């Protein structure tokens, strides 16, 4: 485990056991109102309107890149802990996913689900994460921080199955990256605040149908060999496909070997 991940894990443990965070589960009846109901394949309403850091209204469909997948990151900007960990975890996995680059291969939308958040708060949060980019292009175009009014935020959160609850001055909520196709359909949920680069890469490849990155051949192989495990919430090798691939390779090697043997025998017969 790297030093960064070790520190990240320790901070997460502190977060989970701190008295300020336990508010999310003080009443068991509240649990059903908090979490994420996956809506794979659903299309996010393109007409819903969000506000960018320049205080300009933008239709959701115009925030999508149209050619590459988008990662939706739902937080609220006044969040004291969890949202910072979630967006920090997103930045970390973006930096660790060397095969794909922000701006070229995918886009990120960080959206506050608190209708009381302002563009000032959004513009204050954004530079911290964009400056942490080690590769790719972290700009307002490729990683905007957005807000919205109550009506549009509710449309967005309901369309992706994101359930949260107001608790005093804070919110009880879950955390997940929601990967969208270029058209805005929900392709995959990556739950939690820390993600493996392999899962992140495969989710983006899946959403783009292998059309991003430097090698479509490698993408095809990865998507053939890996599938998402709905129980473990991670990508895992498809055993049957591996066996099939192994069988095909064995057959090809056998054909090559037999061809070589037959040609050698023919040369012997001629002599």
N, C-alpha and C positions, 0 to 999 in steps of 0.2 A: 504494500500500500504506500502511495506517495505521501510526502509530508503534507501537501495541500489537501488530499482526501482525508488524511488522518485528522487534521485540524477541523475540516468541514464536518466530519462525523462527530467529533467531540462537541462542537457547537450545536449540532442537531440534537444530541442527547440532552444537552443543557436546555435547549428549547422545549423539548418534549416534556421534561420534568419540572420546568419552571412553573411557579404558581400562577403567573400571569397568563400562561398559555392554556392551562387546564380548563379555562372558562368554556372551551368548545365542547366539553363533555360533562358539564356539571349536572345536567339533567338528561337521563337516558332517552326521554321522549323527544329531545331535540336532535338526536342523532339522525333520525329519518329525514330531517330537513337540511342535512349537511352532507355533501358528498358529490359524486359525479355519476349520472346515469348516461352511459355511453350511447351515442346515437350515430353509430357508424353508417356511412353512406348518405346521411342527411345533408342537405344543402343549406348553408347559412344564408339567410335573407340578404340579398345583395343591396337592397334598397335602404337598409337601416343605416343611420348616419352617426358617425363619430366625429370628434373634434381633435385636430392635430395640435402640435406644440405652438403653432402660429395662430391658434384660435380660429382656424378655418374648418368649416364643416366638410366632411369627405364621406361619400357613400362607401359602404364596405366593399362593394364589388370593385371600386377604383383603388382600393388598398391592396388588392391581390395583384401578383405579378403577371398573371395570365400564362406564363411559360414555365414557371417553376413553382414548387410547393411553398406553403406558408406555415410557419409555426406560430400558433396563437398562445400567448402567455397571459392568463388572467390574474391580476393582482389588485391591490389598492395602494396608492402611493403614501398614505400616512401609516401604513402597517408597520408596527414596531419591530417585527422579527421575521415571521414566516415568509412573507412576500420577498424580503431582501434575500433570504436563503434560496427561494425558488428562482429568482432572476439571476442570482449569483451562480446557481447550479446550471442554469441555461447557458450563461456566458462560459462557464467552465467546459461544458460538453461541446459547445461550438468551437472553442479553442483546441480541444483534444481531437476533434473529428477532422483529421488532416486531408482526407480525400475530397471533402466538399467545402465550399467557401460561401460565406454570407454575401449576398449581392449577386453573385454569379450563379449559384446553384439553389438558393432558397432565400426566403425573406422571413423576418420576424415581426409580429405585431404584439406589442405589450399594451394591454388595455386595462384601465381601472374599472372595476365593477362598482365602485363607490360614486354615485352621481354627485356627491358633494366635492369630489376632487376637482382641482383646477388645472388649467394649462400651465400655470406657474409651477405647480408641484411636478407636473409631467416634465417640463423643461429642466427642472432642477435634477430630477432623477436620471434622465437620459444620458448626459455626458459621462457619468460615472461608469456606466456599463459599456458605452461605445468606445471609450478610451481604453477599456480593458481588452479590446479585441487584439489578438495576436496574429490573425490572418483574416483575409476577407475585407470587406468594406463596410464599416459600421457608420452609417449616415442616417439622417432622418428619413431618407427615401427607403432604405433597406431595413431599418429598425426603428420605426416611429413609436413614440409613447403617446397613447391616446386616452381621451376621456369621452364621456357621453352623458346625455340626460337620462332620467329615470326610465322613460319609455323605451329608448333605444338600447340601454344596457340590459333591461329585462328581456327584450327580444333576443339579444345576443346570448345571454347566459342560458335562457330557456332553450334556445336552438341547439346548444352544445351539451345540455344536461348538467350545467354547473349550478349546484344548489348551495346556498350560503345563508347565514342568519346573522342579523344585527345583534350584538351583545354589548350594550352600553355605547361606548365611543369606538368600539372595534367590531370586527366581523369574525365569526367562526366559519371556516371554509376549508376545503380540500385544496390540493395542488396537483396539477398535471399539465404537461405540454400537449396541446391539441394540434395534430398535424393535418393540414388541409391540402387537397389537390389544387392544381392551378385554377380550377373552376370554383373552388370554395366548398367542396364536399368534404365531410369529415372522414379522414382515412384511418387515423390511428390516435389513440390516447397513450401517452407515456406518463404513468402515474408517479407521484413522489416529487422530490426536489433535487435529487441527484440521479444522473442518468449515465449509462454506459455509452461510449462513442459508437459501438457496434449497433446498439438498439437505435440510436439517433440516426445513424447513417441509413440503416435498413428501412426505418420508418419514412425517411425522405425519398429513398429510392422507390419504395412501394407506392407512395403518393404520386410520384412522377412517372410510374411505370418504367423505371430504369432509364429515363431520358436525360438525366443530369449526370455530372461528373465527367471524367476524362475518358472512360472506357465503357461503352455500352455492353461489350462482351463480358467484362468482369461483373457489371451490374446484373446481367442475365444469369450468370452463374450463381451469384450471391442470392438472388431472389428465388432461384430454383432450389438451392440447398437449404435456405433458411425460411422458417415460417413463424408467425407470432403465436406464442403459447398463451391462450386466454386465462389460464389458471395462474401461471407464474408471472404473467404480465411482462414477458420478455421474449425476444426472438431466440429460437432454438433450431438446431439442425433438424431437417426433415429426414428421418432415418430411411424411409422408403425411397425417397428420391436419391439419397446417397447410394443405396443398394442398386437402384436402377442405373445411376451414372457409372458405378463400379462395374456393372454387368456390361454396359456399352463399351467401356474402355477395355475390359477383358476381351470382348468379342473383336474389337478393332485390332488389338495386339495379336490375337489368334489369327486373324485374317492376314495381317502383315507377315507373321511367322510362316504361315502355310504358303503364302505367295513366294516368299524367299526360298522355302524348301523346294517347291515345285520347279522354280526357275533353275535352281542348282541341279536338280535331278535331270532336267531337260538338257542342260549343258553337258552333263556326264554322258547321257545317251548319245549325243552328237559326236563325242570324242570316242 
